[in-house]
Amino acid sequence: MLRSIGLVLVAAVMSVSAHARDITLEETITVQSINSAALAADGQLAAFTRVVPRTPYADDDGGSYIELYTVRGTAASVPFITGKESLGAVSFHGQTIYFLAKRDGAKHTSLYKMATTGGEAQLALSHDAAISSYAISADGRYIAFRARSKADDTKSKLAKKGFKAEVYEEEHQFTHLWLYDTQTEDAKPVQLTDSQQVLSVAFRPEHEQLLVRVAPTALVDDNYMSSQYQLLDFEGKQVSAFESVGKLGQAEFSPDGRYLAVIGAADYNDPASGRLYVYDTRKDNERKEVLPDYQGHVQDIAWRRNDELIWLGHRGTQSEVQALTMQWLETRIIMEPSELIAVDIEVTPGQEDILVRAHSAAHPTELFRISGQRIERLTDSNPWLADITMPRQETVRYEARDGLDLEGIVVYPTDYKEGQRYPLIMVVHGGPEAHYSNGWLDRYGSPVKYAAQQGYALFFPNYRGSTGRGVEFSKLGQNDYAGKEFDDLVDGKDHLVEMGLVDEKKVGITGGSYGGFASAWGATALTEHFAASVMFVGISDNISKFGTTDIAKEMHAVHARSYPWEKWQWYLERSPIYHAEKARTPILIMHGKEDTRVHPSQSMELYRYLKTHGNVPVRLVLYPGEGHGNRRVAAQLDYSMRLMRWMQHFLVEGNKEAPAHELPHAEKLK
């Protein structure tokens, strides 16, 4: 299967050469993709949603549109709800498709349903607040959902009179669990929880019980570090709990309700949920790690039979899908590592076919079907990509200065000629508990194909502390802020120089969040290695970062492994502001003004230090209404344009002063 998949994808990439053309930045940030899928009971009918970004300069500001389609087998897809719509959480129950949306002037996000044969969508359930997620019992009688309580009108009335004081971290509203009986006349949803945050809900098969993930508060830190899976009865009483520690991911019951598979952490200090555990409810919820030696991270799970669990794993820069039998705990390969990077999977109990959302270097996330030994692509959201020049992209392996084996992904300039050296843009991922896969890497913060056609090489390093290589590797950066983890970046750059690909005097660095931290560090402490830097929502002061973030608990547990007051000087010296005076790398700093993860003050601090020293060009750009990453298309395009202009200005043109701050947006409106 590996060879056949590879041949199909390579052929698709090579076939574009006859009519190849360049991609634009506008096209880069408006590619469409499949962002969710559901599978009906027959295993053949699937529903999926497609993200359709707004058109820059034409549409008003706002989020992307999300459309609904169905596809049966490998036939052509059928549009169900398209246009300027936005919906999500699609699921099947019998011959009905359910989804969440805010339609027809509704005050809150509500639950809608429509027949699998099409027709008008009907309101299935509305509530006094927005419905966050839902589940439907096997017999269709009950709908469980997550939502807050009705908003207090008194607060809004007081606000009109000027009483707008906000009590920090003490006014969070819980998201509760509600149960609605569809067969009781004039029934109203019943609130089942009160003093805990409900993060997910599902029905336990063949039992009148609900599986919920709960946290003690509504704070994101407790979501990350202090959540637990529990079983509740239909009155909200706890039946049992599933002991765990640290981060938790997805959980799925086997079709008979006996086994609960959970993606969890190895321990409290594990940076990411990527271990696979199975609880046996017939043995007092005995927990067993079923892939104890897996040198990757489990990303998704789905039961195909009572004793067969399908799992998706990311290993290195690739992905794989396997089937695990519970009796012998043996695994069987379904989709080997290949050019396809699987994002998630969908199965129907008792049916063989598997739906896979996956991307590759040639296309963003699309929908595929695995049927026996065949894997077939079901969607083509961007047929125009067939005309775009596709640069060479490959995984490279290199050795760090201390001998550690590392991986990264290199994208060659479109017109690459062996023996010629090129400017490099290094794109550092955030987290650091994340990793790059060798698939579709084009984003507004890394416009791969656009940059490649402009003559740049790009490098996406999976430095120590990244996921995809097991727990031990993901912990290697702990208690070493900006230490060996960022030395790995320099070693990667040096490797590309030794390959003869990169001009070592024309290396730029960029990234967001922890990647923004790396970009700031590269412009200050490691300034001799980088000729330009673009920092996004990044860290500049690890002392004040701890005091302004919403994930202080996670920072201590899985990153720093200490508190600032335990070693003030160490925290200071591992902060880019400490090295600001030595900075000689021009740095463009960009940040969302509403960021709670990394407060905008982090960017303001670095800007002020560099501006006061006056040794290097520095610019700060803030995005109103954006948080820890730009969500709206206009802000994304603006970011891409500034990123590429900064790199071109300093790496290629060799300028010494910052470019003009204006962009030609006004001309686009004419």
C-alpha positions, 0 to 999 in steps of 0.5 A: 500500500505504501508504494501505491499511495506514493506513486499516485501522489508523486504522479499528481505532483509531477503532472502539474508541470505542463501548466505550472504557475506561481501561487499568490499570497492571497491564494495561500491564505484562502485555500479550502480544506476539509475540517471534519467528517462523520460516517453513517451506520452503513459505513458508506455515507459520509458527511463532511464540512469544508472551510471556505475562507473569506475573500480579502478586500471583498468580504467584510471582516469575520471568520471563515464560512463552513459548508456541509456536503455528503458523499456515498462510497467514492461517488461525487460529493453532494452539497447540502448547505453552502454559501455564507454559512458556518456550521460544525459538530456534524453527526449521523443518527439513523437517516438524519444528519445533525449539526450545530449552527446559528441560523435564521436570526437565532440568538445562540448556537443551536442544534439542527437536523436534516434528512440524509436525502436533503431538504431543509434543515430543522431546529432540533434543540435550542437553549438559553445559551450557546450549545458547545457540543452534543451527543445523541443516545443510541435510541435517539431519545436523549440529547446530552449537550454542553452549555452555560446557564442563561446569562444574568440580565442584571449584569448587562443592565448594570454595565449600561449604568457604568458598573463594568469592573472585572474580577480577574479569574474569578468570573469564569462561567462553568460549562455544564452538562444538560440532558434533554428527553425528546420523547417527553412532551414540553420537556426542558433540558435538565442541568446535570452538573454544577460545580465543575467544567464539562469539557466533553460528553458522550453516551456509554453504549448499552448503558444509561450513562454519560462519559464526561471529561471534567475539570475543577475550574473553567480555567484553560490551565485546569483543562490542560493539567487537571481534567479527568474522565468520569461516568455519570448516570442520567441524574448526574450522579457519579458512577465511576471515575477513570484514574489518570494523571497529566494531560488528556486527549480523546476517549472512546468506548467500545461498541459494547461499552466494556472498554474505554480507550483514552489518549493520555500522558505518561505522567504529570510532566509529559508535555503532550497526550500521546500514550494509548490506554484502555480501561476494562470496566469489567475489571474495576476500570483496570488501566493498561497501556497498550502501546508501551514502546511506541516511539511516536504520539497517538493522535486519534482512535476509533473502535471498529469492533468490540475487540478492535481499536483503530488508531492513528499515530504520528511518528517522526515526520510521517503518520500511520494507521493501525488496528489493535486487537484487545485479546492479544494486543497485536497491531496490524498496519492499515495505512503505512507511513507515506506521503499522506499525513493523516489528521484524524479517522472515522469508522462505524462499528461493524463496518470495514471502511475507514474515513481519513482526513489527510494532507500532503505537500501537494494539497491541504486536508482532504477526505480519503477512504480506506477500503481493504487495500485501497485508499481513495481520495474523495474530495478535491477542494482546490482543483486550481492547485493542479496548475501551481508549481510544486517545489521539492520537499523532503525530510532531512536528518542531522546530528546535533552538536551533542550527538542527538539525531534530529529531523526537519523538513526542507523545501527547496526553491522552485527553480533550485539548481544544485551547487547554488546557495539560497537565502533560508527562512527557518520556521520554528513550531510552537509548543514546544510540544508539537511537530512538523509532518512532511505534508501541507506546510503552507500557512499565513505564517509560512507561505511555503510555495510562495516563498519557494518561488521567490527563491527561498529555501525553507526549513521546518525543524523538529528540535528536541522537545518536539512530539512525534518521537516518544515521551523521552524525546519530548521531555529533552527540552524541559528545564532548559529554556533556550538551551540545547533546544535552540542550539538544535536550530543553529545546528540545523542551519549549519547542516543545510549550509554544509549541504551547499543549499544555504547562504549562511549570511542570508538566514532568517528565522520566524515562528509563533508562540514558542517559535516566537520565543525562538525567533526572539532568541535568534535575534538577540542571544544568537544574533550572529546566526540570523540576518532577519527575524519575524517574531509572532506572539512570542516570549521575551521575558520568562519572568513576566511571562509566568505572571501574565499567562493563562497556563502557568500550571502547564509551564511549570509542569511540562516546560520549566519544571521550576518556578521563577522565584526558585532561580530568578537569575536563570529565568532572566538570562533565558529571556531575550530581553536580557540579551537585547543590547547585543542584538544585531538582527533586524526583527519584526514583532507581531502580536494579537492584542487579545492574546491571553496565552502570551500577553502582548506585553511580551512583544512590547517589552522586547520592542522597547528594549531594542528601540531604546538600545537603538542598535537594530531595526525593530518594528511592532505590529499589533492586531486588534481582535486577534488572540494567540494567532490570527484567525481572520483572513485580512489579518492573516494576509497582512501578516504574510505580506509583512513577513515576506517583505521583511525577509526580502528587504533584509535577506535579499536586498541587503538593506540596513533600515526598516522598510516603510510600514504601510502596505498596499491594501488601499490599492486593492480596494480600487 
